[in-house]
Each structure stands twice: as structure tokens, then as C-alpha cells.
């Protein structure tokens, strides 16, 4: 896993210092939010626990400054059923995932929707009232968005207003 934004609170972090975020022995450049907050992008790492700290002016971190970060396998959406739903109907869909679905949420666009775990590799999601068209559905687990998304198509069902003649 990698690419998650990790917020580090501490400091003071002076804007003139050469500050680096350390994930084990791998360093990344932080975005300084203010004197006590840094946002650091985590590098690609194997699942497990890795120590995190802040290095200033290339000085090594001391043991007391290192905090553990749990790295998980990413969750990847594999399939969605049904992949076509009726527009405005708030359909219930099932998404099969590669990865542990515990704590996972479905997201349509940038908005999460009601989700429940239905199996060791599946979640059920209540779609919002979608307008007709193609919509992107992602999976979010503990604030980390899946790198890929699935498409769901929302269609209008034609209504029959009248039949003429009414007798044949």
C-alpha cells in the first residue's frame, strides 16, 4: 500500500527547516500545514507495522519519536451486481472485493453511501437516487480510497401511459 496521506502532529516545525517524513528507512517530503501539523504521503510498503517519525535537517529520529503505523493491503473492487439499475430507485448492489471488507464503505463519486459487509469478500451498498447515466463506484476503507473504481449505469424505464385500441 502507498499513497495515503498521513497527518503528523507535533513540532514545532519551522518552515525554514529541511523536514522529511520517515516511514521506516524511506523518506518523503511533507506538506507543512502549520507549525505543528505535517501531511506526509506514505510510500509503497508491505503490509505490517512501520515506524514513522520526522527528520529535521537530515538528523536521525530518536527511538522515542518513532510511532507505529499499521499498513494494510489495499482493498480493490472486483465486480458489481447489478451493473445496471433503474434511475432514481436507490438500488441495492453487491460489490465483490479483493481484500478484507471489514470497515469498508461504498462511495458514489465523492460521497459514501450506506454499506454492510455480506461476506468475506463482499459488501452491499444502497445507491443514492442516481440520475440516468454512468456513475463511478469506489470502495473506501479507513479513509483510504481504492485505486480503481467500477461503473454502474442508471437507466430510465419507459412508462406505458395508454394503449389504443384497448380491445383487439
C-alpha positions as CSV (number, residue, x, y, z in Angstrom):
1,X,0.0,0.0,0.0
2,X,1.1,3.5,-0.5
3,X,-0.1,7.0,-1.4
4,X,-2.2,7.5,1.8
5,X,-1.9,10.9,3.4
6,X,-0.7,10.6,7.0
7,X,-1.1,13.5,9.3
8,X,1.7,14.0,11.8
9,X,1.0,16.3,14.8
10,X,4.0,17.6,16.9
11,X,6.5,20.2,16.2
12,X,7.3,22.9,16.2
13,X,8.0,22.5,12.5
14,X,9.8,25.6,11.3
15,X,9.2,26.4,7.6
16,X,13.0,27.1,7.1
17,X,14.0,23.6,8.4
18,X,14.7,20.7,6.0
19,X,11.9,18.5,7.2
20,X,11.4,14.9,6.0
21,X,8.8,12.3,6.9
22,X,10.4,8.9,7.7
23,X,8.4,5.7,7.1
24,X,10.9,3.1,8.4
25,X,14.0,4.0,6.3
26,X,12.1,5.7,3.4
27,X,11.8,9.4,3.5
28,X,9.1,11.6,1.8
29,X,8.6,15.3,1.6
30,X,5.8,16.7,3.8
31,X,3.3,19.4,3.2
32,X,3.5,21.8,6.2
33,X,0.0,22.7,7.3
34,X,1.1,24.8,10.2
35,X,3.9,24.9,12.9
36,X,2.6,21.8,14.5
37,X,1.0,19.7,11.6
38,X,2.5,18.0,8.6
39,X,0.8,15.9,5.9
40,X,3.0,13.2,4.5
41,X,2.3,10.8,1.6
42,X,3.1,7.3,2.6
43,X,5.5,5.4,0.3
44,X,4.6,1.9,-1.1
45,X,5.2,-0.6,1.6
46,X,4.5,-4.2,2.5
47,X,1.6,-4.8,5.0
48,X,2.6,-4.7,8.6
49,X,3.7,-2.1,11.2
50,X,6.3,0.5,10.2
51,X,7.8,3.2,12.4
52,X,7.0,6.8,11.5
53,X,8.9,9.9,12.6
54,X,10.0,13.4,11.4
55,X,13.6,14.1,10.5
56,X,14.9,17.7,10.7
57,X,18.0,18.8,8.8
58,X,18.9,15.1,8.0
59,X,19.2,14.2,11.7
60,X,18.1,10.7,12.5
61,X,15.0,10.2,14.5
62,X,15.4,9.1,18.1
63,X,13.6,5.9,19.3
64,X,11.1,7.9,21.5
65,X,10.0,9.9,18.4
66,X,9.0,6.9,16.3
67,X,5.3,6.0,16.3
68,X,3.8,2.8,14.8
69,X,1.8,2.9,11.6
70,X,-0.3,-0.1,10.5
71,X,0.0,-0.7,6.8
72,X,-2.8,-2.8,5.2
73,X,-3.3,-4.5,1.9
74,X,-5.3,-2.2,-0.3
75,X,-9.0,-3.1,-1.0
76,X,-9.8,-3.4,-4.6
77,X,-13.3,-3.6,-6.1
78,X,-13.6,-6.6,-8.5
79,X,-17.2,-6.6,-9.7
80,X,-20.6,-5.0,-9.1
81,X,-24.0,-6.6,-9.4
82,X,-26.3,-5.5,-10.8
83,X,-24.2,-3.2,-13.0
84,X,-27.3,-1.5,-14.4
85,X,-30.0,-0.1,-12.2
86,X,-33.2,1.9,-12.6
87,X,-32.7,5.7,-12.3
88,X,-33.9,7.4,-9.1
89,X,-34.6,4.0,-7.4
90,X,-32.0,3.8,-4.6
91,X,-31.0,0.3,-5.7
92,X,-29.2,-2.2,-3.5
93,X,-26.0,-3.6,-5.2
94,X,-23.3,-6.0,-4.2
95,X,-19.6,-5.4,-4.7
96,X,-17.1,-8.2,-4.6
97,X,-13.7,-7.0,-3.4
98,X,-10.1,-8.3,-3.2
99,X,-9.1,-7.6,0.4
100,X,-10.8,-7.6,3.8
101,X,-14.2,-5.8,3.5
102,X,-14.3,-5.0,7.3
103,X,-14.8,-1.2,7.8
104,X,-15.3,-0.8,4.0
105,X,-17.7,1.8,2.6
106,X,-19.1,2.2,-0.9
107,X,-18.7,5.6,-2.5
108,X,-20.6,7.0,-5.5
109,X,-18.5,9.9,-6.8
110,X,-17.1,11.6,-3.7
111,X,-20.0,10.6,-1.3
112,X,-20.1,7.4,0.8
113,X,-23.4,5.5,0.9
114,X,-24.9,3.1,3.4
115,X,-22.9,-0.2,3.3
116,X,-22.9,-3.6,5.0
117,X,-20.5,-6.5,4.9
118,X,-22.2,-9.5,3.4
119,X,-19.3,-12.0,3.2
120,X,-15.6,-12.5,3.5
121,X,-15.1,-10.7,0.1
122,X,-18.3,-8.7,-0.5
123,X,-20.2,-5.7,0.6
124,X,-23.8,-4.5,-0.1
125,X,-24.4,-0.8,-0.9
126,X,-27.5,1.3,-1.1
127,X,-27.1,3.5,-4.1
128,X,-28.5,7.1,-3.9
129,X,-31.2,8.2,-6.3
130,X,-29.0,8.3,-9.4
131,X,-29.8,10.3,-12.5
132,X,-29.6,8.4,-15.8
133,X,-26.0,7.9,-16.9
134,X,-22.8,6.1,-15.9
135,X,-21.6,6.6,-12.4
136,X,-18.2,5.7,-10.7
137,X,-18.4,3.5,-7.6
138,X,-15.3,3.1,-5.3
139,X,-14.6,1.4,-2.1
140,X,-13.2,3.3,0.9
141,X,-11.6,1.6,4.0
142,X,-10.5,3.6,7.0
143,X,-10.2,6.8,4.9
144,X,-8.2,5.2,2.1
145,X,-9.9,5.1,-1.3
146,X,-9.5,2.2,-3.7
147,X,-7.2,3.0,-6.6
148,X,-9.7,1.7,-9.1
149,X,-13.5,2.1,-9.4
150,X,-16.4,0.3,-11.1
151,X,-19.0,1.7,-13.3
152,X,-22.7,1.4,-12.7
153,X,-25.3,2.5,-15.3
154,X,-28.5,4.1,-14.3
155,X,-31.3,3.9,-16.9
156,X,-34.9,5.2,-17.2
157,X,-37.6,2.6,-17.6
158,X,-40.2,3.6,-20.2
159,X,-43.7,4.0,-18.8
160,X,-46.8,2.9,-20.6
161,X,-49.3,5.8,-20.5
162,X,-52.1,4.3,-22.6
163,X,-52.9,1.5,-25.1
164,X,-55.0,2.1,-28.1
165,X,-57.2,0.5,-29.1
166,X,-57.9,-1.0,-25.7
167,X,-59.6,-4.1,-27.3
168,X,-58.4,-6.2,-30.2
